[in-house]
């Protein structure tokens, strides 16, 4: 079934005694130069899982982050000398729990002794527990972040930080907020979770659905962040798209009759199926319309199509189902020459009516250019010209440049290309736009 959970290798934790035995834990020799990369890999793979496990007992997300940060610092000092542990996740968990316990002991005079002793008991490492797979409580943590007591504007940023490990500066940039402001918002949200004792249990079905939109939005934001780094060159984003898909599968498996959960997973799989086709062997950017469908992951597209069919049988249609349907209409190029632009136009009509999104309106204009000609597309873009949200949005200027060039207005097209090039941060996409501008200047477009 498309919503089934992916298989994961069992990561078995070890007791403190085992951790002290360097011979059993080493995968590499002492003074290993790869230790920093191993710590980075553990952070990418296990950060949210460890935070959720540490904070579930205390509701202290910030404290768990501090403890885990100290554990990673200890790893960077210890692993180059003694070798990378056989189970880095278990090593990090053990050290982080000790750091948490130390922090609680230091605060013992500030709280009731009985409560502190209870928490310390919870944090004590149990040999039986450490020989089983570490429970994955990330979904519960996601819903804690989407709790009604957490301000709506900070829910998605909070999920990105505590579940996926983004730093405040990266999140602030994505949400167009000053880093200091974002840091303060995140700190207040974590304090709210601790003070209100918000649990990490997955809510009952009715309450879960009420908070589902915030969870899906955060997962998609995480996927989009990873999607923007197709070659995996940015360590902060590497594997993020895969992690978002895993979280999407988790939610879809929990709510197999929720169309939007299935729609989001379908959308991400459709996009991910084309990941390898976005660059040619030389690393040059290849736009969707010029990609070779033979390079798309056919099995992943088939799974996405199955999920979309299941979503369509769930009743009400939402944003993610419509966006997945758009990707499905592009995927028909596997079997015919062109995408189904008539269907794409209708789907963007529905998205505009549902969301009022200027990005949906921009994409509708592009679809209109395919179904009714570039003049119709330009007219739709002109209607968006005064929307401040698109003023610094590169795809708007790139689309405008393309349609102006197709309409024969080379001067205005060059101006739009210059605007798009100046706004683009991806070197490969920027080079693509520069090549298009050069072709226009040479009269070959």
Secondary structure, 3 states (H helix, E strand, C coil): CCCCCCCCCCCECCCHHHHHCHHHHCCCCCCCCCHHHHHHHHHHHHHHHHHHHHHCCCCCHHHHHHHHHHHHHHHHHHHHHHCCCCCHHHHHHHHHHHHHHHHHHHCHHHCCHHHHHHHHHHHCCCCCHHHCECCCCHHHHHHHHCCCCCCHHHHHHHHHHHCCCCCHHHHHHHCCCCHHHHHHHHHHHHHHHHHHCCCCCCCCHHHHHHCHHHHHHHHHHHHHHHHCCCCCCCCCCCCHHHHHHHHHHHHHHHCCCCHHHHHHHHHHHHHHHCHHHHECCCCCECCHHHCCHHHCCHHHHHHHHHHHHHHHCCCCCCHHHHHHHHHHHHHHHHCCCCCCHHHHHHHHHHHHHHHCCHHHHHHHHHHHHHHHCHHHHHHHHHCCCCCHHHCCCHHHHHHHHHHHHHHCCHHHHHHHHHHHHHHCCCHHHHHHHHHHHHHHHCCCC
